[in-house]
């Protein structure tokens, strides 16, 4: 597969607010972005994994031989990190600069995500999968894309699957917390009808699996195949400037696809089937104190 990932990135160390992009901790922010990018390559990239064959000698090179593994889930991967002006931390990512493209854009800082959408549209026809990922999210499941493609094959291109975001902390009584809990149905009722095909079901590895429509569809990311990206980008709602879902950051990630597709997430009894880590613990141990 050919995959294009766009990542909006902004940092203002002198800012204030609830978002990690406007906080003073530059070390944590740059580390999260580095993990976001390297995680993509390690989980789904073309060089994601090798096996060290310790006892196989190679003449002139000593013991050991490398064998590529996980080839069934490896993909050609292009990562574009989109920034505005000098308000970014890419200088601190010099050791992994070969793993991404720096894409300066013209946009308000809170609306970089909409510029990412334009980049995805500009590359229609060149990729099999078009992705958007906030800069503090980590994919660690090498079957992440296979699960996504399987879902589309089961339920059609009018649907899209989003992962549950979670935070972890080994020092908290709750070691893992899923953070995008339910909201009032009327919160998103003007954009989606969650009573329409509320639940879909299938079977994976011999076990039943259910997926539900959520009144809170936000995951900070989306993943569309080429047909879906073509459909969305040709719709009148694409790039309509609507920021009315919570705010511009949330709207860039979720509102456009909410207007265009039926969004599902795994039911909470199977939440771990499709999940993504939120590297900035905004809730576990911070907003939510569990000790």
Secondary structure as UniProt FT lines:
FT   STRAND          2..8
FT   TURN            13..14
FT   HELIX           20..22
FT   HELIX           26..44
FT   TURN            46..47
FT   STRAND          50..58
FT   TURN            59..61
FT   STRAND          62..68
FT   HELIX           71..73
FT   STRAND          76..83
FT   TURN            85..86
FT   HELIX           90..99
FT   STRAND          101..104
FT   HELIX           109..111
FT   HELIX           112..122
FT   TURN            123..125
FT   STRAND          129..133
FT   TURN            135..136
FT   STRAND          137..138
FT   TURN            142..143
FT   HELIX           144..155
FT   TURN            157..158
FT   STRAND          159..161
FT   STRAND          164..168
FT   TURN            170..171
FT   STRAND          176..178
FT   HELIX           185..187
FT   TURN            189..191
FT   TURN            194..197
FT   STRAND          199..204
FT   TURN            205..206
FT   STRAND          207..213
FT   STRAND          221..225
FT   HELIX           226..233
FT   TURN            236..239
FT   HELIX           248..260
FT   STRAND          262..266
FT   HELIX           268..273
FT   STRAND          275..278
FT   TURN            285..287
//
